[in-house]
Amino acid sequence: MEDRFSPTQQQEQSYRAELVKWGIELEKAIQVARILALNIPNESLTVSEVALVEEVCKQWFEKRKQWEQFQQVMAQYGPSLDQLSWEDYQTATQRHEKDSSATFDSDEKGH
């Protein structure tokens, strides 16, 4: 069976999937995946493209680091918790962020 996509297109899809998996906004993931797959040197990018790649890569790195820390902590609590997925973690994180912002909003209203 013949591949429908070039190696560059396959690489772009892979980067995009990885970025989206880790919660990067789709539009940003598409742009950065294209830049990375084409292996465009920084000198050939605009200032805003360089900033976008740096921002997205930093977000990706931070989310991966948080996930690894989360896995380490959960491993301390027993083997049954090792089965948690990235989706479980994202759900818990989103719930925590909503709870934190609700608390922050109510704190500000009280002042």
Secondary structure, DSSP 8 states (H G I E B T S, - for coil): ---SS-HHHHHHHHHHHHHHHTT--HHHHHHHHHHHHHT--GGGS-HHHHHHHHHHHHHHHHHHHHHHHHHHHHHTT-GGGGG--HHHHHHHHHHHHHHHHHHHHHHHHH-
